[in-house]
């Protein structure tokens, strides 16, 4: 049975939306074809936050799936379906590993805190860190499969996927930045967002904003 969380996705999605709104004009300018990508990204996270708010008592997987459903039905927004697919695949993996939002936020906080406390004795890890990491990697990998026209496999994690993720993280570290920026860069690099430059840039921004919002949440 899926566990429930004491936290809600809605304020996290709102925080991402705020960051995207601050960068809306720049993201529009980066969209050389239609000049409206910033508008679309703001709309995506407004709708995702609305869906999460309506599902505030639901599990993490259920809230993600609800946001996916609303985005899937959104017309006139070329990025909405891609984010709908991504949220759907993440929801499937969070359900598979029975990950709650509380656990996900605690895991993110631990990972981001490790950089600031480098050199100190490591604190005991979360009991389910391995499952949470697997859920995140599997969600990204299955999202890539969906956008490539494939049917997502039950377990999309193999040595090729792990190598790709490792290389993406190493390359992101070479580009520099704080831990949240590096992780966002790596995640966007292995996601379908990387295929289009302005989606890659907005994806990095959105993922970094989400990680930072989780870092602030207690």
C-alpha positions as a printed NumPy array, in Angstrom:
array([[  0.   ,   0.   ,   0.   ],
       [  1.304,   3.445,  -0.943],
       [  2.368,   5.626,   1.948],
       [  1.147,   9.201,   2.354],
       [  3.32 ,  12.256,   3.019],
       [  3.068,  15.163,   5.393],
       [  4.487,  17.445,   2.681],
       [  2.812,  18.555,  -0.551],
       [  4.091,  18.924,  -4.099],
       [  2.06 ,  22.101,  -4.638],
       [  4.416,  24.59 ,  -2.9  ],
       [  7.399,  22.933,  -4.593],
       [  5.819,  23.345,  -8.025],
       [  4.833,  26.913,  -7.114],
       [  8.472,  27.647,  -6.24 ],
       [  9.587,  26.331,  -9.633],
       [  6.927,  28.422, -11.312],
       [  8.195,  31.538,  -9.528],
       [ 11.738,  30.96 , -10.81 ],
       [ 10.48 ,  30.325, -14.334],
       [  8.379,  33.482, -14.194],
       [ 11.472,  35.483, -13.263],
       [ 13.222,  34.04 , -16.327],
       [ 10.204,  34.02 , -18.627],
       [ 11.442,  36.69 , -21.042],
       [ 14.896,  35.119, -21.371],
       [ 13.35 ,  31.703, -22.046],
       [ 11.083,  33.222, -24.685],
       [ 14.102,  34.788, -26.38 ],
       [ 15.956,  31.451, -26.305],
       [ 13.074,  29.884, -28.278],
       [ 14.215,  30.841, -31.778],
       [ 11.22 ,  29.202, -33.447],
       [  8.134,  30.469, -31.599],
       [  9.473,  32.827, -28.888],
       [  6.962,  31.512, -26.348],
       [  8.779,  28.75 , -24.477],
       [  8.987,  30.8  , -21.281],
       [  5.228,  31.354, -21.395],
       [  4.682,  27.628, -21.846],
       [  6.958,  26.662, -18.958],
       [  5.182,  29.036, -16.582],
       [  1.839,  27.573, -17.687],
       [  3.096,  24.001, -17.193],
       [  4.081,  24.556, -13.582],
       [  0.971,  26.601, -12.804],
       [ -1.124,  23.636, -13.908],
       [  1.127,  21.117, -12.152],
       [  0.834,  23.108,  -8.916],
       [ -2.946,  23.277,  -9.304],
       [ -3.16 ,  19.507,  -9.785],
       [ -0.877,  18.872,  -6.811],
       [ -2.967,  21.19 ,  -4.648],
       [ -6.122,  19.298,  -5.571],
       [ -4.33 ,  16.066,  -4.651],
       [ -2.756,  17.367,  -1.439],
       [ -3.924,  14.334,   0.543],
       [ -2.787,  11.846,  -2.105],
       [  0.487,   9.947,  -2.389],
       [  3.453,  11.36 ,  -4.303],
       [  2.753,   9.022,  -7.221],
       [ -0.944,   9.959,  -7.322],
       [ -0.184,  13.693,  -7.261],
       [  2.366,  13.332, -10.07 ],
       [ -0.074,  11.278, -12.135],
       [ -2.804,  13.908, -11.64 ],
       [ -0.463,  16.656, -12.854],
       [  0.474,  14.48 , -15.826],
       [ -3.169,  14.039, -16.77 ],
       [ -3.884,  17.779, -16.799],
       [ -0.759,  18.522, -18.831],
       [ -1.543,  15.755, -21.319],
       [ -4.88 ,  17.437, -22.056],
       [ -3.35 ,  20.905, -22.465],
       [ -3.532,  22.199, -26.037],
       [ -1.298,  24.754, -27.713],
       [  1.698,  24.047, -25.462],
       [  4.355,  22.011, -27.205],
       [  6.307,  21.189, -24.039],
       [  3.306,  20.182, -21.93 ],
       [  2.986,  16.667, -23.36 ],
       [  6.699,  16.018, -22.82 ],
       [  6.439,  17.048, -19.169],
       [  3.218,  15.015, -18.889],
       [  5.128,  11.946, -20.061],
       [  7.979,  12.675, -17.651],
       [  5.676,  13.072, -14.671],
       [  3.802,   9.909, -15.652],
       [  6.993,   7.853, -15.749],
       [  8.228,   9.34 , -12.465],
       [  4.85 ,   8.555, -10.909],
       [  5.13 ,   4.926, -12.044],
       [  8.571,   4.552, -10.473],
       [  7.618,   6.341,  -7.236],
       [  4.677,   3.937,  -7.003],
       [  6.869,   0.941,  -7.817],
       [  9.353,   1.774,  -5.058],
       [  6.646,   3.17 ,  -2.735],
       [  8.492,   6.487,  -2.271],
       [  6.767,   9.256,  -0.321],
       [  7.411,  12.96 ,  -0.793],
       [  8.803,  13.127,   2.744],
       [ 11.394,  10.515,   1.813],
       [ 12.236,  12.19 ,  -1.484],
       [ 12.721,  15.598,   0.146],
       [ 14.847,  14.108,   2.943],
       [ 16.987,  12.32 ,   0.349],
       [ 17.501,  15.502,  -1.698],
       [ 18.402,  17.455,   1.429],
       [ 20.954,  14.788,   2.38 ],
       [ 22.551,  14.787,  -1.087],
       [ 22.765,  18.575,  -1.248],
       [ 24.07 ,  18.797,   2.315],
       [ 26.933,  16.398,   1.579],
       [ 28.698,  19.004,  -0.553],
       [ 28.583,  21.641,   2.186],
       [ 29.82 ,  19.161,   4.776],
       [ 32.625,  17.673,   2.661],
       [ 35.454,  16.488,   4.885],
       [ 33.213,  15.846,   7.869],
       [ 32.279,  12.398,   9.056],
       [ 29.304,  11.249,   6.982],
       [ 25.997,  11.048,   8.781],
       [ 24.025,   7.806,   8.67 ],
       [ 22.26 ,   7.572,   5.313],
       [ 18.55 ,   7.29 ,   4.791],
       [ 17.419,   3.701,   5.027],
       [ 15.848,   3.835,   1.562],
       [ 18.391,   5.995,  -0.289],
       [ 19.105,   3.188,  -2.748],
       [ 15.442,   2.739,  -3.65 ],
       [ 14.902,   6.469,  -4.061],
       [ 17.909,   6.815,  -6.365],
       [ 16.739,   3.819,  -8.401],
       [ 13.266,   5.353,  -8.719],
       [ 14.703,   8.652,  -9.988],
       [ 17.049,   7.028, -12.498],
       [ 14.368,   4.608, -13.701],
       [ 11.911,   7.492, -14.112],
       [ 14.335,   9.429, -16.304],
       [ 15.296,   6.332, -18.29 ],
       [ 11.691,   5.301, -18.963],
       [ 10.838,   8.904, -19.93 ],
       [ 13.592,   8.703, -22.548],
       [ 12.102,   5.437, -23.809],
       [  8.62 ,   6.965, -24.13 ],
       [  9.852,   9.998, -26.054],
       [ 11.799,   7.635, -28.309],
       [  8.582,   5.84 , -29.239],
       [  9.316,   2.762, -27.137],
       [  7.169,   1.035, -24.549],
       [  8.829,   1.549, -21.151],
       [ 10.377,  -1.631, -19.822],
       [  9.555,  -2.856, -16.333],
       [ 13.101,  -2.183, -15.174],
       [ 14.81 ,   0.32 , -17.504],
       [ 18.049,   0.463, -15.504],
       [ 20.96 ,  -1.403, -17.096],
       [ 24.709,  -0.868, -17.399],
       [ 24.242,   1.418, -20.4  ],
       [ 21.876,   3.669, -18.467],
       [ 24.182,   3.77 , -15.447],
       [ 27.176,   4.619, -17.648],
       [ 25.229,   7.408, -19.366],
       [ 24.144,   8.853, -16.032],
       [ 27.674,   8.635, -14.66 ],
       [ 29.132,  10.41 , -17.691],
       [ 26.452,  13.107, -17.565],
       [ 27.208,  13.777, -13.9  ],
       [ 30.978,  13.885, -14.525],
       [ 30.535,  16.316, -17.427],
       [ 28.181,  18.496, -15.376],
       [ 30.772,  18.639, -12.584],
       [ 33.371,  19.776, -15.09 ],
       [ 31.094,  22.666, -16.067],
       [ 31.01 ,  23.681, -12.396],
       [ 28.424,  25.139, -10.06 ],
       [ 26.865,  24.235,  -6.754],
       [ 25.565,  20.716,  -6.165],
       [ 21.952,  21.56 ,  -7.093],
       [ 23.081,  23.11 , -10.388],
       [ 25.322,  20.129, -11.196],
       [ 22.572,  17.587, -10.476],
       [ 20.051,  19.603, -12.503],
       [ 22.498,  19.812, -15.406],
       [ 23.115,  16.05 , -15.301],
       [ 19.406,  15.189, -15.072],
       [ 18.484,  17.486, -17.959],
       [ 21.352,  16.064, -20.024],
       [ 20.03 ,  12.487, -19.837],
       [ 16.385,  13.472, -20.271],
       [ 14.491,  14.025, -23.548],
       [ 14.767,  17.767, -22.834],
       [ 18.378,  17.668, -24.017],
       [ 17.248,  17.212, -27.633],
       [ 16.104,  20.862, -27.917],
       [ 18.426,  23.624, -26.65 ],
       [ 15.796,  25.89 , -25.103],
       [ 14.058,  22.934, -23.425],
       [ 17.406,  21.791, -22.043],
       [ 18.067,  25.242, -20.567],
       [ 14.586,  25.612, -19.074],
       [ 14.749,  22.023, -17.819],
       [ 17.986,  22.687, -15.954],
       [ 16.436,  25.808, -14.455],
       [ 13.26 ,  23.986, -13.404],
       [ 15.058,  20.987, -11.893],
       [ 17.492,  23.213, -10.003],
       [ 14.612,  25.3  ,  -8.653],
       [ 12.824,  22.119,  -7.549],
       [ 15.93 ,  20.807,  -5.764],
       [ 16.479,  24.148,  -4.029],
       [ 12.836,  24.282,  -2.956],
       [ 13.216,  20.808,  -1.45 ],
       [ 16.412,  21.923,   0.259],
       [ 14.538,  24.767,   1.977],
       [ 11.615,  22.553,   2.969],
       [ 11.848,  21.039,   6.421]])
